[in-house]
Amino acid sequence: QVQLVDSGGGLVQAGGSLRLSCVASGGTFSVLAVGWFRQAPGKEREFVAAVSWGGSTSYADFVKGRFTISRDNAKNTGYLQMDSLKPEDTAVYYCAAVPRLSNYSPSRPGEYHYWGQGTQVTVSS
């Protein structure tokens, strides 16, 4: 059973940066796709970014050019570098993972088998 621990959230001013981490244990990290989702109060959980087992990346339109997703298989860790943060980026951010799938759709929360506990990101104006 894979367990995910996400961290790195905090309070930052608009225009600032944060790097979120997602450490996986209990499985073979290199065969996992890793996604990041976020949920703001009163809103549904939404896709942010994902990186597949092969290193292919995908992003939501609202973070393109500002966020970068990456992975370090040697450290069993996925990352989300968030730059040029805006107040509307305020949310709880969750990492998620799924073993290799033949028809993997990175933006669909239902694709993912494992979820972290979430880390709060607050961007002040």
Salt bridges, closest charged atoms under 4 A:
GLU46 OE2 - ARG38 NE 2.70
ASP61 OD1 - LYS64 NZ 3.20
ASP89 OD1 - ARG38 NH1 2.86
ASP89 OD2 - ARG66 NH1 2.72
GLU111 OE2 - ARG108 NH1 3.76
